[in-house]
Structures are given as C-alpha cells and as structure tokens.
Amino acid sequence: CTLDSEVALRVGGDFFFDPQPGDSPVKLVLIAGGVGINPLFSILLHIADLHGYQESKGNGYKMGTVKLYYSAKETSELLFKKNILGLMNAFPGKITCRFHVTQQSSQICKELEPHVTGK
C-alpha cells in the first residue's frame, strides 16, 4: 500500500477468498496469530492453486501478490511453517511471509531465519 491507498479489513467471522476469472488482481495482506492461521492457510493454498493454474493454463485468473504476517510465541508453534516456506519458494515474489516470534529462547533454524523477526 501507499499513502492514501484504500484497503478493506476484516477481523474474525466467516470469510473466504473466491476470485473469478476476469477479476482484477488484488494484493492481499493476511495477518494471523497462533492457531488463527488455519483459515488463512486455506486461503493461501487456494491462492497458490490459482497462481499455478494461471501459469499453466492462462485461464483468465489474474492473481495479485499475497503477504502473510504470522506470529507465535516460538517458531515451534508456527503451524504449517514448512508448507508456507514451500509456497514462497514455489511462487517467489507472489507469496511472501514474515514470521514473528515473541518469546523465542532457542536458536532459530537456518531455513526460517531470514523470515523471522522478534527473536
């Protein structure tokens, strides 16, 4: 976003992401804490599927970027972290994630290190 950008924000409740072919691409920012990642991970997988489908078929889906911000006490509590890293590697620049840990006392593994703040 830039200064004066219009954004939509939704907290809690039933929500989903269901773009249609021909829709303008949107940039998503997903924010999760702890087990709150569950519905957002589902959205992230759907976006990855649509990116893959767009690349292989050229079917009219125009996907924007997605940035996930995910917080937990320690990296051991970050659910789906390996899957999320895999999606970032599969769709570089299109899917990104920043993990934030609040009470990390042990060493962070090298694979996660570049994506973690709050050590």
C-alpha positions in Angstrom: 0.0 0.0 0.0 1.0 3.6 -0.4 -0.2 6.7 1.4 -3.9 7.2 0.8 -4.4 3.7 -0.5 -7.9 2.3 0.1 -7.8 -1.0 2.0 -10.5 -3.4 3.3 -10.0 -5.0 6.6 -11.9 -7.9 8.1 -11.4 -9.4 11.6 -12.8 -12.8 12.6 -16.0 -14.4 11.5 -16.7 -16.4 8.3 -14.5 -15.2 5.5 -13.1 -16.5 2.2 -11.3 -15.5 -0.9 -13.0 -16.5 -4.1 -11.8 -14.5 -7.1 -13.4 -15.2 -10.5 -11.7 -15.4 -13.9 -11.5 -11.8 -15.3 -11.5 -10.1 -11.9 -8.8 -7.5 -11.4 -5.9 -8.8 -9.4 -5.8 -7.8 -5.8 -3.0 -7.6 -3.3 -3.7 -9.4 -0.1 -2.2 -9.0 3.3 -3.1 -11.9 5.7 -2.4 -11.5 9.4 -2.5 -14.4 11.8 -1.6 -15.3 15.3 -1.3 -18.8 16.7 -4.0 -21.2 15.6 -5.7 -18.3 13.8 -3.6 -19.4 10.8 -6.0 -22.2 9.9 -8.5 -20.3 7.7 -5.7 -18.1 6.3 -3.6 -21.1 5.4 -6.6 -22.4 3.4 -6.8 -19.1 1.6 -3.0 -19.2 0.9 -3.3 -22.7 -0.6 -6.2 -21.5 -2.8 -4.1 -18.6 -4.0 -1.2 -20.9 -4.7 -3.5 -23.2 -6.7 -4.8 -20.2 -8.7 -1.3 -19.0 -9.4 -0.3 -22.4 -10.6 -3.5 -22.7 -12.7 -2.9 -19.2 -14.2 0.7 -20.1 -15.1 -0.2 -23.4 -16.7 -3.5 -22.6 -18.4 -3.7 -18.9 -18.9 -7.3 -19.2 -17.9 -8.2 -15.6 -17.1 -7.3 -15.6 -13.4 -5.1 -12.6 -12.7 -3.7 -13.2 -9.2 -2.0 -10.4 -7.3 0.5 -10.8 -4.5 -0.1 -12.1 -1.0 1.9 -11.2 2.1 1.3 -13.3 5.2 2.3 -12.0 8.6 2.2 -14.8 11.2 3.0 -14.6 14.9 3.5 -17.1 17.7 5.5 -17.4 20.9 8.2 -19.6 19.3 9.0 -21.0 15.9 7.9 -24.5 17.2 4.4 -23.1 17.4 4.2 -21.8 13.9 1.8 -24.2 12.2 2.3 -25.1 8.6 5.7 -23.3 8.5 7.3 -25.8 6.2 4.3 -25.7 3.8 4.4 -21.9 3.9 8.1 -21.9 3.1 7.4 -24.3 0.2 4.8 -21.9 -1.2 7.1 -19.0 -1.0 9.8 -21.0 -2.9 7.3 -22.2 -5.5 5.9 -18.6 -6.1 8.8 -16.2 -5.4 7.6 -12.6 -5.2 4.0 -13.7 -5.4 3.7 -15.3 -2.0 5.7 -13.9 0.9 5.6 -14.5 4.6 7.1 -12.8 7.7 7.1 -14.9 10.8 7.1 -13.0 14.2 8.1 -14.7 17.4 7.5 -13.1 20.8 9.2 -15.5 23.3 11.9 -17.4 21.3 14.6 -18.6 23.6 16.3 -21.3 21.4 18.2 -20.9 18.1 16.1 -20.4 15.0 16.7 -23.0 12.3 18.6 -21.6 9.2 15.7 -22.3 6.9 13.4 -20.0 8.9 16.0 -17.4 10.0 15.6 -15.0 7.0 11.9 -14.8 7.5 11.7 -14.4 11.3 11.6 -11.2 13.4 11.2 -10.6 17.1 13.9 -13.1 18.2 
